[in-house]
């Protein structure tokens, strides 16, 4: 009756690391797995939240609602395309409609379909607000002309200070998310390891505990007698 079930022990620890060890009466091992689980989950949550906050920061930096000029503007990018990629081609200028209403945010002043058709780089700019929009403007040089401190003219490989700062802030957000993802992977690994150790622990417990009841023959001068015998063994 005192034997442990390796299957039950493994299932318990697969669900919640440490519970199988507690069932096996390996209390200090149970504590180790519980502490690891708590630390990994805490790390994942904290760094995911830090990534969200950092993402909100660098996106707000690009849009910069407090600055009418905005740090990055699709209007400036469209104007750069017309001037430097198409040499002020009038037909293109007429096709990329740019509203004169400067009270509107830049992303509402441009005909996006015509802009995408005119782009000459390796990527087309996704609509404002999408994750790829904020990634591309700080990752590829073809979007350099949209930054408000860009002075490179036709040489869009020139990196402006705002471009460089924005890229660093976006990279920091990615670092936070990567740390969170690594911690989540650690949670899965902790479940697997805890389940494996729990199975092994139950087997180890059962090998240490043995109770045998048997009838053994004893030879005497008058013959052989069958004697009931109880044996208890605990190894550690």
N, C-alpha and C positions, 0 to 999 in steps of 0.2 A: 504493500500500500504506500510505502514511502518513496517509490520510484517516481522520477519526473518524466514527463512526455516531451521528447525532443521536438516533435511536430508542434505541439502547443507552445512550447517555449519559443521556437523560431517564429511562429506566427505573431505572438505577442510583441516580440522585439521588432518585427518587420513593421507592425502598426505604430508602435511607440517605443523607440530605443530605450533599453533599460528595464522594461517590464518583464521580459523573458529572464533576464538575470535576477531580478527580484524574485520571480517564481522559483528560480533555481537556488535561491538563498545565497547568491553571490552579490551581496549588498554593495560592496565597494566598487565592483565592476559596473553594477547598475548605476551607481552615482556618477561614474565617469562618463557613461554614454548619455545620461540625462544632461549633464553639464555641457557636453559637446553639442548636443542638439539645441539647447537653449542659446548657446553662444552663436551657433551658425544661423539660427532663425533671426536672432537679434541683429546680427551683421547684415543679413539679407534685407531686412526691413529698413534698417537705418540707412544703408547705402542706396537702396532704391528710392527712398524719400529724398536723399541728398541729390540723386540724379535728376529727380523731378524738379526740385528747386533750382538746380543749375541749368536745366533745360529751359525753364521759364525765364531765367535770367538772361541767357544768351539770345533767346528769341526776342525778348523785350529790348535787348541792346540793339539788335538789327533793326527792329521797327522803330524804336525810340520815339514814342508818341509825344514826348515833351519837346522834341526838336522838329520844326516844320520841314527841315531838310532831310530828316531821317538819316540814320547811319548807312543803311543800304536801301537803295530805291530802284525799283524795276523801271521807273521812268528814265533815270540816268543810264541804266543798262541799255534800254531801247535806243536812247539818243546816241550812246556810244556805238551801238551796232550800225546805226544809220551813218554816222560820221566816219568811222574808221574801218568798218568792214565793207560798207557799200559806197564809200566816198560821197556821202550826201545824195544818194540816188533819190530823185524826186518821186519816182513811182513807189519805192519802198516807203518813203516818208509819208506818202498819201495812204498806203495800205496799213501801216502800223498806226492805228488811231490813238493819239494821246490827247486826252481831254485837257482843255485849258482851265478847268475848274480846280484850282490849287487847294480848295478847301477839302477836296476828297483825298483819302490816303492814296499813295502811289499805285497800289495794286488794284484800285478801282478806276484808274485813269487810262489803263493800257488795254488794247485789244489783244488778249492773251493768245488766241489762235494765230493771229498774224505774227505775233512776236515769236512763237514757237516755230512757225514756218520760216522765219527769217534767220533763226539762229544758225551759226556756222560751226559751233564747237561740237564736242562729242556728246553733249547732253542737251535736252530740252528742259527749260525751267518749269517745274510743276506749279500748280496754282498756289497762291499765298496761303499759308497756314498749314500746309502739309509738312510732314517730317522731312521729306526729301527736299523741299524748298529751302528749309533752313540748313540742311546739310550741304547742298550744292553751292550756295553762295559763299560758304567759307571753306570750300574744299577744292574747287576748280578755278583756275586762273581766268577762264573765259568770262567769269562773272566779276572780275576785278573792277571793271568800269562802273559798277553800280555803287561802289563805296564812295562816301562823300569826301574822303581825303585822297582819292586816287589822282595821281598826276602823271601817269605813264603814257598818256596818249594812246597811240596804236599798239604800244608794247604792253599787252595785258599780263605779261608774266611778271611785271613789277608788282611787288606786294606792298600795300599801304599799311601803316600802323594799325588802323582800325580792322583791316582784314586779318592781320596777324593776331591781334588781341582776341578777336571773335573766334578765330580758329582754335586758339588755346583754350578759351572758355568752353567751346563745344567739345574739345578733346577731354577736358576735365569731367564733363558730364558723362561721356562715354566710359571714362575710367571708373566713375562711381557705379555705373550700371554693370560694368564687367566684374567689379568686386562683388556686387550683389548676386550676379549670375554664378560666380565661383562658389559663393556661400551656399546657394541653392543646390548646386551640384554636390557640395559637401554634405548637405542634408540627406540626399539620396544615398550617398556612399555610407553615411553613418547608419542608415536603416539596414543596408545590406550587411555591413560588418557586424552590427549588433545582432541581427538575426542569425548569422553564421556562428558567432561566438555563443549565442544562447543555445543553439543546437548542440554545439560541442560541450558547453557547460552542463547541459542535462545528461549527456552521455557520460561525462566525467563524473557527475554526481552518482549516477547509477552504478558505475564501476566501483566507486568508493564504498558503496553500501551493499552488503550482501547478507541475507538471512537464509539459512538452509535448515530444513527439517528433513531428516531421513532416518531410516531404520538400518542399523549397522550390525553385522554379525560379530559376536564375540565367542571365541573358543574357550571352553572351560574343561576341567578334568572329566566332567560327566557328559560333555557334549557341546553343542553350539546353541547360544542364546541370541535372540534378536532384540536389540536394545534401542528404543527411540532416543534420538539424539538431536538437540537443537544447537546450531552453530551460528554465531554472529560475528561478522567481520566488518570493520570500518578501516579503510586505508586512506592516508593523507600524506 
